[in-house]
Amino acid sequence: MTLASVPSPGSAIWRLGPLPVRAYAVCVAAAILLAIILASYRYRRAGGRPGVILDVAAWAVPFGLIGAGLHALLIATRHDFRHHQQLWHDLTVSLAAVGVLGAIALGTAGAWIACRRAGVSLGPVAGAAAPAVLFGLAAGTLGHWWLQQYYGPPSGWWWAVRIPPTYRVPGYESYATFQPVFAYQSLWDVAAGFAVIWAARRFALTGPRTFFLAAACYAVGSFAAESLLIGPMPHILGVPTGRFADLVVLAGALAGLYLTRREGAPPGRTYAKADLVDDSSGDVMSM
């Protein structure tokens, strides 16, 4: 018997005059803003030029959102594949394979382009942004609470989330409360963010190694969270697409940590201040 539970929001859309304001969009916007503020603070604290992170974000965020949008498309349709034609099924499965990977790869590509245009090194930017992105992901993941999705098996624990019948996956219509996987993921991202900050200071990690460590931590937590999800999901090589993407991210992060194992930084600093100096007279958005 469930003595207590976390209720689901009554509405995920508010009206600002004639304009609809979606709660999930607010969470995503808050996540981006939080990540930019924290990354900028870390970069400037390490000796970087003010404004660099904001200019880099002008490239990295749109690139990353393209990949994240593909992943969101999968989540929105994963319970309804049986209602789509085979072509749509194959398309969404393909998009799912690059969802998380696309968000990371395209976001990094955008940051690399921005750093090249600014004449700054990508490593220090990545190191400053790594834990900030984890904290941002923690905020953005809470948007699933408003959408009433990304939950696990039925649960009677007091922190279980109550899901209305309309949003329950097929086969679980008779259950009311479920494990809030979105909350587990969010808490993991916060813990991972603090762990990465500690590790970067304790072991004097360079920017790239800090980034790879953050990616590995995220992949581990995301794989565990994806393992709890219920409902039908497409597979790649016999593995659910979400977990498949996490395994690829984890493998890439571990490979990056191995290849940069000989990189070091002076004690007390995670990257050389010289690497933070802008060699260009213009900003990132200029040609």
C-alpha positions in Angstrom: 0.0 0.0 0.0 1.3 3.4 -1.0 1.3 5.8 2.0 2.7 8.7 0.1 3.8 9.6 -3.4 5.0 12.5 -5.5 2.1 13.9 -7.5 2.5 14.6 -11.2 1.9 18.2 -12.4 -1.7 19.0 -13.4 -0.5 20.9 -16.5 2.7 21.2 -18.4 1.7 24.2 -20.4 1.0 27.8 -19.1 -0.4 30.7 -21.0 1.5 34.0 -21.2 -1.2 36.0 -23.0 -1.6 34.3 -26.4 1.7 32.5 -26.1 1.9 28.9 -24.6 4.8 28.3 -22.2 5.8 24.7 -22.0 7.3 23.5 -18.7 9.7 21.2 -20.4 11.1 24.0 -22.5 11.5 26.1 -19.4 13.5 23.3 -17.8 15.7 23.0 -20.9 16.3 26.8 -21.0 17.1 26.8 -17.3 19.6 23.9 -17.8 21.4 25.8 -20.6 21.5 29.0 -18.6 22.8 27.2 -15.5 25.5 25.4 -17.5 26.7 28.6 -19.2 26.9 30.5 -15.9 28.8 27.8 -14.1 31.2 27.1 -17.0 31.9 30.8 -17.4 32.6 31.1 -13.7 35.0 28.2 -13.8 36.8 29.4 -17.0 37.3 32.9 -15.7 38.4 31.6 -12.3 41.1 29.6 -14.1 42.3 32.8 -15.8 40.3 32.7 -19.0 39.1 35.8 -20.8 35.5 36.9 -19.9 32.9 36.3 -22.5 34.6 33.3 -24.2 32.2 30.7 -22.7 29.2 32.7 -23.8 30.5 33.0 -27.3 31.4 29.3 -27.5 27.9 28.5 -26.2 26.4 30.4 -29.1 27.8 27.6 -31.3 27.8 24.6 -29.0 24.2 24.9 -27.8 22.4 24.9 -31.2 24.6 22.1 -32.4 23.9 20.0 -29.2 20.2 20.7 -29.3 20.0 19.1 -32.8 21.2 15.8 -31.3 19.2 16.2 -28.2 16.1 16.8 -30.3 16.6 13.5 -32.1 16.7 11.7 -28.7 13.5 13.6 -27.6 11.8 12.4 -30.8 12.5 8.8 -29.8 11.2 9.3 -26.2 8.0 10.9 -27.6 7.2 7.9 -29.9 8.8 4.9 -28.2 5.5 3.6 -26.8 3.7 3.9 -30.1 5.9 2.2 -32.6 3.2 -0.4 -33.3 1.0 2.4 -34.7 3.6 3.6 -37.2 4.5 2.2 -40.6 7.7 0.3 -41.0 9.5 3.3 -42.6 8.7 5.6 -39.6 9.9 2.8 -37.3 13.2 2.4 -39.1 13.7 6.2 -39.2 13.1 6.7 -35.4 15.3 3.7 -34.6 18.1 5.3 -36.7 17.6 8.7 -35.0 17.7 7.0 -31.6 21.2 5.6 -32.3 22.6 9.1 -32.6 20.4 10.8 -30.0 22.8 11.1 -27.1 25.8 10.6 -29.3 24.6 13.5 -31.5 24.1 15.8 -28.6 27.6 15.2 -27.4 29.3 15.0 -30.8 27.6 17.9 -32.4 27.8 20.1 -29.3 31.6 19.3 -29.1 31.9 20.1 -32.8 30.2 23.4 -32.3 32.5 24.3 -29.4 35.5 23.3 -31.5 34.4 25.6 -34.3 33.9 28.5 -31.8 37.3 28.0 -30.2 39.0 27.9 -33.6 37.3 31.2 -34.5 38.3 32.7 -31.2 41.9 31.4 -31.2 41.6 29.7 -27.8 42.2 26.1 -26.9 39.3 23.7 -26.7 40.8 21.7 -23.8 40.4 24.4 -21.1 36.9 25.3 -22.3 35.9 21.6 -22.2 37.4 21.2 -18.7 35.5 24.2 -17.4 32.2 23.2 -19.0 32.3 19.5 -18.1 30.8 19.6 -14.6 28.7 22.6 -15.5 27.0 20.5 -18.2 26.3 17.8 -15.7 24.6 20.3 -13.4 22.6 21.6 -16.4 21.6 18.1 -17.4 20.3 17.6 -13.8 18.0 20.6 -14.2 16.9 19.6 -17.7 16.1 16.0 -16.8 13.4 17.3 -14.3 11.4 18.3 -17.3 10.4 14.7 -17.7 8.4 15.1 -14.5 6.2 17.6 -16.3 5.9 15.4 -19.3 5.1 12.5 -17.0 7.5 10.1 -18.7 10.9 8.5 -18.1 9.7 6.4 -15.2 10.4 2.8 -14.1 8.5 -0.1 -12.7 5.5 0.2 -10.3 6.6 1.2 -6.8 5.0 1.7 -3.4 7.9 3.7 -2.0 7.1 7.2 -0.6 9.1 8.9 -3.4 7.3 7.0 -6.1 5.7 9.3 -8.7 2.0 9.2 -9.4 1.2 8.8 -13.1 -2.3 9.4 -14.5 -3.8 6.6 -16.6 -3.4 8.6 -19.8 0.4 8.5 -19.5 0.9 4.9 -18.3 2.7 2.6 -20.7 0.7 -0.4 -22.1 0.5 -3.3 -19.6 0.7 -1.1 -16.5 -2.6 0.6 -16.6 -3.7 -0.8 -13.3 -0.7 0.7 -11.4 -0.7 4.3 -10.1 2.8 5.0 -8.8 6.1 4.3 -10.4 9.8 4.7 -9.8 10.9 8.3 -10.8 13.8 7.4 -13.0 14.1 11.1 -14.0 14.8 12.0 -10.4 17.4 9.2 -10.1 19.1 10.5 -13.2 19.0 14.1 -12.0 20.5 13.2 -8.6 23.2 11.2 -10.3 24.1 14.1 -12.5 24.4 16.5 -9.5 26.6 13.9 -7.6 28.7 13.3 -10.7 29.2 17.1 -11.2 30.6 17.5 -7.7 32.7 14.3 -8.1 34.3 15.6 -11.3 35.1 19.0 -9.7 36.8 17.2 -6.8 38.7 14.8 -9.1 39.9 17.6 -11.3 41.4 19.4 -8.3 42.6 16.3 -6.5 44.4 14.8 -9.5 45.2 18.0 -11.4 43.3 16.8 -14.4 43.7 18.6 -17.7 40.7 20.0 -19.5 40.3 17.1 -21.9 40.6 14.5 -19.1 38.1 16.4 -17.0 35.7 16.3 -20.0 36.2 12.6 -20.6 35.7 11.8 -16.9 32.4 13.8 -16.9 31.2 11.9 -20.0 32.1 8.6 -18.4 30.2 9.4 -15.2 27.2 10.5 -17.2 27.1 7.4 -19.3 27.3 5.1 -16.3 24.4 6.9 -14.6 22.3 7.1 -17.8 22.9 3.4 -18.5 21.6 2.5 -15.0 18.6 4.8 -15.5 17.8 3.5 -18.9 17.8 0.0 -17.5 14.9 0.8 -15.2 12.6 2.2 -17.9 9.5 0.2 -18.7 7.6 -0.1 -22.0 8.5 -1.2 -25.5 11.7 0.2 -26.9 13.6 -0.2 -30.2 16.9 -2.1 -30.1 20.2 -1.9 -31.9 22.2 -5.2 -32.0 19.9 -6.6 -29.3 20.5 -3.6 -26.9 17.9 -0.9 -26.3 18.9 2.2 -28.1 19.4 4.4 -25.0 21.7 1.9 -23.4 23.5 1.3 -26.7 24.3 5.1 -26.9 25.5 5.1 -23.3 27.8 2.2 -24.0 29.3 4.0 -27.0 29.7 7.2 -24.9 31.4 5.3 -22.1 33.7 3.5 -24.5 34.7 6.8 -26.1 35.3 8.4 -22.7 37.4 5.6 -21.4 39.4 5.6 -24.7 39.9 9.3 -24.3 41.1 8.9 -20.7 43.5 6.2 -21.8 44.9 8.2 -24.7 45.4 11.3 -22.5 46.8 9.4 -19.5 50.2 11.0 -19.8 48.8 14.5 -19.8 49.3 16.4 -16.6 48.9 19.8 -15.1 50.7 21.6 -12.3 49.4 20.8 -8.8 46.5 23.1 -7.9 45.6 23.9 -11.5 43.8 21.8 -14.0 45.2 23.5 -17.1 47.9 26.0 -18.0 46.9 29.6 -18.0 48.8 30.2 -21.2 46.3 27.9 -22.9 43.5 30.3 -21.9 44.9 33.4 -23.6 43.0 34.6 -26.7 45.3 34.8 -29.7 42.7 36.6 -31.8 41.7 40.3 -31.7 38.1 39.4 -32.5 35.5 37.4 -30.6 34.0 34.0 -31.5 31.2 35.3 -33.6 33.4 37.4 -35.8 35.1 36.1 -39.0 
